[in-house]
């Protein structure tokens, strides 16, 4: 379980400085539970990178309701 002091420190770091967030930091940044976060990520086509981090810019797009850059790029592909 995360201690309260650790939670506060993680929030400050996640919001202020990091461009890439770990899962726990992304949950705090989005203020969502694991299940809600997983559903939103699936809906918006948001995935972790190879190192296991989420891009904060993509999280911002997801929270604002806009399409992710991955979905925008997939629409431009010609079959």
Secondary structure, 3 states (H helix, E strand, C coil): CCCHHHHHHHHHHHHHCCCEECHHHHHHHHCCCHHHHHHHHHHHCCCCCCCCCEEHHHHHHHHHCCCCHHHHHHHHCCC
